[in-house]
Amino acid sequence: MAEKFIPSNILPDLQDLIPSVLATSKDNKPYTTFITWLTVKNEKTVRFALSKDSVSTENLKNNPYASVEVFGEGFALSISGKTELIVDEIQQLPFPVSVFEMEVEKVVDNLFPGARVTGKIPFEHTGDTVQASEFDKIVMEELKK
């Protein structure tokens, strides 16, 4: 059953890097991408960051409606709504990253009866992990403003 808000018991799980799948569309053709820079401000507001030059960013500029699938212990939610570009480029980063805010219009629990996600989806940086962690901190601080 669809809801119009993110369940309050899940809000704490959506405050840090969240492995998620973002779905956008151009000309009614779906496009998905893996993202981790995502947080929720409240039960009706999701914020996420994308490369300023990405296909997803371009799609959102042309069609602001999107869905994001978030996974965590005990949940797999599809969150849909209208997005708005709120930061064109995070100035503290050495590469262009934009911030979008989604006004939640629909939340669907995508776990079927008898299924359960049993933990957080594992995710780790490779390469320069110190620098990646610094970039994550900058982006997450911007998302939480």
Backbone as JSON, one array per atom type, in Angstrom:
{
  "sequence": "MAEKFIPSNILPDLQDLIPSVLATSKDNKPYTTFITWLTVKNEKTVRFALSKDSVSTENLKNNPYASVEVFGEGFALSISGKTELIVDEIQQLPFPVSVFEMEVEKVVDNLFPGARVTGKIPFEHTGDTVQASEFDKIVMEELKK",
  "N": [[0.83, -1.17, 0.0], [0.55, 2.22, -0.81], [1.99, 5.11, 0.66], [2.06, 8.58, 1.74], [4.24, 9.62, 2.92], [7.48, 9.19, 4.42], [8.01, 6.49, 6.57], [8.22, 7.19, 10.04], [9.8, 5.59, 11.72], [11.85, 4.77, 10.09], [13.3, 6.96, 9.36], [15.7, 7.59, 10.95], [17.48, 5.73, 9.85], [18.09, 6.77, 7.42], [19.97, 8.83, 7.36], [22.63, 8.97, 6.72], [25.29, 8.05, 4.44], [23.64, 6.36, 1.93], [23.28, 3.51, 0.19], [21.64, 3.53, -2.81], [19.17, 3.46, -5.47], [18.57, 5.59, -8.04], [15.95, 6.67, -10.09], [15.32, 8.24, -13.09], [13.88, 10.06, -15.87], [13.83, 10.53, -19.39], [12.14, 11.64, -22.1], [10.18, 9.71, -21.63], [11.66, 7.42, -21.23], [13.12, 5.25, -19.06], [15.84, 5.77, -16.75], [18.36, 4.58, -14.71], [20.49, 4.98, -11.85], [23.17, 4.33, -9.59], [23.45, 5.67, -6.39], [24.93, 7.23, -3.47], [25.01, 9.48, -1.95], [22.72, 10.61, -0.18], [20.07, 11.73, 1.87], [17.5, 12.16, 4.34], [15.45, 14.9, 5.16], [13.11, 15.14, 6.53], [9.92, 13.47, 7.0], [8.76, 14.06, 4.57], [10.66, 15.03, 2.82], [13.42, 14.51, 0.77], [16.88, 14.61, 0.17], [19.47, 14.63, -2.24], [22.65, 14.17, -3.88], [24.29, 14.69, -6.98], [26.55, 14.15, -9.72], [27.17, 17.09, -11.47], [27.24, 17.04, -14.2], [25.99, 14.73, -14.99], [23.91, 12.14, -16.54], [21.56, 11.72, -15.11], [21.24, 14.19, -13.75], [20.83, 15.91, -15.93], [18.48, 14.74, -16.92], [16.71, 15.31, -14.78], [16.58, 18.06, -14.92], [15.05, 18.38, -17.16], [12.79, 16.86, -16.67], [11.34, 16.88, -13.72], [10.43, 14.83, -12.08], [11.04, 11.94, -10.12], [12.18, 8.76, -8.82], [13.44, 7.05, -5.99], [15.03, 4.22, -4.81], [15.47, 2.92, -1.7], [17.36, 1.01, 0.6], [17.54, -0.95, 3.54], [18.06, -2.38, 6.82], [15.35, -4.36, 7.23], [13.74, -2.95, 5.45], [12.75, -1.91, 2.14], [12.25, 0.62, 0.25], [10.42, 2.45, -2.17], [10.62, 5.68, -3.09], [8.96, 8.42, -4.31], [8.63, 11.48, -6.16], [8.5, 15.04, -6.82], [11.32, 16.8, -7.89], [13.71, 19.39, -7.1], [16.29, 21.5, -8.14], [18.54, 22.61, -5.83], [21.08, 23.4, -5.09], [23.36, 24.44, -7.3], [26.08, 23.9, -7.65], [28.33, 22.45, -5.43], [30.58, 24.31, -3.79], [32.89, 23.68, -2.27], [34.03, 21.39, -3.24], [36.35, 19.73, -5.48], [35.32, 19.05, -7.9], [32.39, 19.12, -10.02], [29.35, 19.01, -8.32], [25.91, 18.68, -7.86], [23.0, 19.54, -5.87], [19.89, 18.13, -5.12], [16.47, 18.41, -4.11], [13.78, 16.47, -3.08], [10.31, 16.52, -3.01], [8.33, 14.47, -1.28], [5.91, 12.41, -2.68], [4.89, 9.89, -2.88], [5.28, 6.78, -1.25], [6.34, 3.51, -1.37], [6.34, 0.31, -0.01], [8.47, -2.08, -0.97], [9.03, -4.68, -0.29], [8.16, -8.02, -0.54], [5.63, -10.22, 0.87], [6.97, -12.24, 3.4], [9.59, -11.69, 2.89], [12.67, -10.07, 3.78], [14.99, -7.51, 4.25], [18.09, -8.0, 5.62], [20.09, -6.44, 6.65], [22.28, -3.54, 6.42], [23.14, -2.48, 3.15], [26.23, -3.45, 2.03], [28.88, -1.16, 1.48], [31.76, 0.4, 0.27], [34.51, 2.66, -0.09], [37.07, 2.66, -2.57], [40.5, 3.05, -3.51], [41.72, 6.3, -2.85], [40.83, 6.47, 0.16], [40.75, 8.24, 2.31], [40.53, 10.78, 1.15], [38.11, 10.37, -0.23], [36.36, 10.0, 1.94], [36.52, 12.56, 3.05], [35.31, 14.06, 1.0], [32.77, 12.89, 1.05], [31.94, 13.78, 3.58], [31.78, 16.59, 3.18], [29.75, 16.72, 1.21], [27.56, 15.47, 2.53], [27.2, 17.23, 4.66], [26.33, 19.47, 3.24], [23.92, 18.47, 2.2], [22.42, 18.24, 4.49], [21.85, 20.8, 5.29]],
  "CA": [[0.0, 0.0, 0.0], [1.33, 3.45, -0.92], [1.84, 6.17, 1.66], [2.49, 9.89, 1.25], [5.34, 10.08, 3.75], [8.44, 8.17, 4.82], [7.69, 6.09, 7.94], [9.09, 7.84, 11.02], [10.76, 4.64, 12.29], [12.93, 4.55, 9.13], [14.04, 8.22, 9.21], [17.07, 7.53, 11.46], [18.32, 4.91, 8.97], [18.32, 7.49, 6.17], [20.68, 10.05, 7.71], [24.03, 8.89, 6.34], [25.43, 7.5, 3.09], [22.64, 5.31, 1.72], [23.29, 2.91, -1.16], [20.29, 3.69, -3.36], [19.06, 3.5, -6.93], [17.76, 6.72, -8.48], [15.34, 6.5, -11.42], [14.87, 9.46, -13.75], [13.33, 9.75, -17.19], [13.89, 11.49, -20.48], [11.3, 11.19, -23.22], [9.5, 8.5, -21.15], [12.58, 6.29, -21.2], [13.71, 5.25, -17.71], [17.28, 5.72, -16.57], [18.68, 4.37, -13.3], [21.88, 5.14, -11.46], [23.49, 4.03, -8.2], [23.93, 6.83, -5.64], [25.07, 7.05, -2.02], [24.84, 10.77, -1.3], [21.28, 10.77, 0.02], [19.62, 11.83, 3.25], [16.14, 12.7, 4.46], [15.31, 16.03, 6.09], [11.93, 14.81, 7.33], [9.12, 12.43, 6.35], [8.28, 14.53, 3.25], [11.73, 15.66, 2.06], [14.65, 13.75, 0.53], [17.92, 15.34, -0.55], [20.53, 13.8, -2.79], [23.64, 14.88, -4.68], [24.68, 14.02, -8.22], [27.49, 14.87, -10.57], [26.48, 18.15, -12.19], [27.26, 16.71, -15.63], [25.49, 13.36, -15.19], [22.66, 11.91, -17.27], [20.46, 11.91, -14.16], [21.06, 15.63, -13.54], [20.22, 16.43, -17.15], [17.09, 14.27, -16.95], [15.92, 16.04, -13.78], [16.37, 19.44, -15.41], [14.0, 18.31, -18.18], [11.62, 16.23, -16.07], [11.72, 16.89, -12.31], [9.9, 13.7, -11.31], [12.01, 10.85, -9.96], [11.99, 7.79, -7.74], [14.67, 6.51, -5.44], [14.83, 2.99, -4.05], [16.39, 2.87, -0.57], [17.38, -0.31, 1.23], [18.16, -1.03, 4.86], [17.58, -3.52, 7.61], [13.91, -4.45, 7.39], [12.96, -2.15, 4.5], [13.11, -1.58, 0.76], [11.21, 1.6, -0.07], [10.46, 3.28, -3.36], [10.17, 7.02, -2.73], [8.79, 9.17, -5.54], [8.14, 12.85, -6.03], [9.01, 16.1, -7.7], [12.61, 17.31, -7.41], [14.1, 20.76, -7.42], [17.71, 21.78, -7.99], [18.66, 23.63, -4.78], [22.46, 23.88, -5.13], [23.88, 24.12, -8.63], [27.4, 23.29, -7.51], [28.94, 22.55, -4.1], [31.83, 25.02, -4.06], [34.03, 23.14, -1.54], [34.54, 20.19, -3.9], [37.18, 20.01, -6.66], [34.59, 18.58, -9.08], [31.03, 19.68, -9.94], [28.29, 18.19, -7.74], [24.68, 19.43, -7.62], [22.11, 19.02, -4.83], [18.46, 18.15, -5.43], [15.54, 18.12, -3.03], [12.55, 15.84, -3.56], [9.11, 16.58, -2.18], [7.78, 13.11, -1.33], [4.5, 12.29, -3.06], [4.46, 8.5, -2.76], [6.24, 5.84, -0.69], [5.84, 2.14, -1.51], [7.15, -0.75, 0.58], [8.68, -3.05, -2.06], [9.3, -6.04, 0.19], [6.99, -8.89, -0.67], [5.4, -10.99, 2.1], [7.93, -13.31, 3.67], [10.95, -11.24, 2.56], [13.18, -9.06, 4.69], [16.39, -7.13, 4.12], [18.62, -8.35, 6.94], [21.15, -5.53, 7.08], [22.63, -2.44, 5.52], [23.85, -2.93, 1.97], [27.65, -3.1, 2.21], [29.43, -0.18, 0.54], [33.02, 0.97, 0.71], [35.31, 3.36, -1.09], [38.37, 2.1, -2.93], [41.39, 4.15, -3.9], [42.08, 7.22, -1.78], [39.68, 6.42, 1.06], [40.75, 9.43, 3.15], [39.96, 11.87, 0.36], [36.7, 10.03, -0.47], [35.64, 10.29, 3.18], [36.43, 14.01, 3.16], [34.29, 14.5, 0.04], [31.47, 12.45, 1.6], [31.59, 14.67, 4.69], [31.37, 17.87, 2.6], [28.46, 16.57, 0.53], [26.51, 15.18, 3.5], [26.93, 18.48, 5.38], [25.53, 20.31, 2.35], [22.59, 17.87, 2.11], [21.71, 18.41, 5.76], [21.6, 22.23, 5.57]],
  "C": [[0.89, 1.25, 0.0], [0.99, 4.42, 0.2], [2.29, 7.48, 1.03], [3.63, 10.46, 2.08], [6.25, 8.89, 4.06], [8.12, 7.79, 6.27], [8.72, 6.65, 8.94], [10.12, 6.88, 11.61], [11.95, 4.38, 11.37], [13.79, 5.81, 8.97], [15.47, 8.15, 9.76], [18.02, 6.73, 10.56], [18.72, 5.63, 7.69], [19.03, 8.82, 6.41], [22.13, 10.07, 7.26], [24.1, 8.36, 4.92], [24.51, 6.3, 2.92], [22.8, 4.75, 0.32], [21.86, 2.85, -1.69], [20.34, 3.63, -4.88], [18.08, 4.62, -7.28], [17.25, 6.45, -9.89], [14.85, 7.85, -11.91], [14.36, 9.06, -15.13], [13.57, 10.89, -18.15], [13.08, 10.9, -21.63], [10.61, 9.85, -22.89], [10.35, 7.24, -21.23], [13.29, 6.31, -19.85], [15.23, 5.15, -17.75], [17.54, 5.55, -15.08], [20.17, 4.58, -13.07], [22.03, 4.85, -9.97], [24.01, 5.32, -7.55], [24.11, 6.47, -4.17], [24.87, 8.35, -1.27], [23.36, 11.07, -1.23], [21.01, 10.87, 1.51], [18.17, 12.32, 3.24], [16.17, 13.84, 5.48], [14.17, 15.76, 7.06], [11.11, 13.79, 6.53], [8.61, 12.8, 4.97], [9.39, 15.07, 2.35], [12.97, 14.78, 2.0], [15.62, 14.67, -0.2], [18.97, 14.36, -1.04], [21.43, 14.65, -3.67], [24.05, 14.01, -5.85], [25.77, 14.82, -8.91], [26.7, 15.86, -11.42], [26.32, 17.81, -13.68], [26.67, 15.34, -15.94], [24.21, 13.32, -16.02], [21.48, 12.17, -16.35], [20.18, 13.39, -13.91], [20.38, 16.25, -14.76], [18.75, 16.01, -17.25], [16.21, 15.06, -15.99], [15.67, 17.49, -14.18], [15.24, 19.48, -16.43], [12.7, 17.73, -17.67], [11.92, 16.07, -14.58], [11.21, 15.71, -11.48], [10.9, 12.54, -11.3], [11.53, 9.9, -8.87], [13.36, 7.35, -7.27], [14.3, 5.3, -4.6], [15.91, 2.95, -2.97], [16.23, 1.54, 0.15], [18.05, -0.21, 2.59], [17.58, -2.19, 5.62], [16.08, -3.43, 7.82], [13.1, -3.64, 6.4], [13.6, -2.07, 3.12], [11.98, -0.68, 0.27], [11.47, 2.27, -1.4], [9.83, 4.61, -2.98], [10.13, 7.86, -4.0], [8.3, 10.58, -5.26], [8.78, 13.78, -7.02], [10.29, 16.66, -7.07], [12.81, 18.76, -7.82], [15.61, 20.88, -7.21], [17.85, 22.88, -6.94], [20.09, 24.17, -4.64], [23.04, 23.45, -6.48], [25.23, 23.42, -8.55], [27.93, 23.52, -6.1], [30.35, 23.1, -4.29], [33.06, 24.4, -3.38], [34.65, 21.91, -2.19], [35.35, 20.56, -5.14], [36.54, 19.52, -7.97], [33.14, 18.99, -8.92], [29.98, 18.68, -9.45], [27.1, 19.1, -7.43], [23.85, 18.75, -6.54], [20.66, 19.21, -5.26], [17.67, 17.85, -4.17], [14.27, 17.55, -3.65], [11.44, 16.04, -2.54], [8.41, 15.24, -2.35], [6.29, 13.16, -1.65], [3.98, 10.87, -2.83], [5.61, 7.65, -2.21], [5.62, 4.45, -0.76], [6.84, 1.19, -0.87], [7.27, -1.85, -0.47], [9.08, -4.43, -1.57], [8.02, -6.86, 0.05], [6.83, -9.71, 0.6], [6.4, -12.13, 2.24], [9.35, -12.94, 3.31], [11.36, -10.15, 3.54], [14.63, -8.76, 4.33], [16.99, -7.27, 5.51], [19.77, -7.47, 7.4], [21.36, -4.42, 6.08], [23.4, -3.0, 4.34], [25.31, -2.51, 2.11], [28.12, -2.16, 1.1], [30.74, 0.31, 1.11], [33.71, 1.67, -0.44], [36.57, 2.56, -1.36], [39.24, 3.26, -3.38], [41.74, 4.99, -2.69], [40.88, 7.35, -0.83], [39.61, 7.65, 1.97], [40.11, 10.59, 2.39], [38.47, 11.61, 0.08], [35.86, 10.34, 0.76], [35.49, 11.79, 3.4], [35.36, 14.56, 2.23], [32.9, 14.11, 0.53], [31.01, 13.39, 2.71], [31.09, 16.02, 4.16], [29.98, 17.77, 1.99], [27.34, 16.34, 1.55], [26.2, 16.43, 4.34], [26.06, 19.41, 4.55], [24.09, 19.78, 2.27], [21.77, 18.15, 3.36], [21.44, 19.86, 6.14], [20.12, 22.53, 5.53]]
}
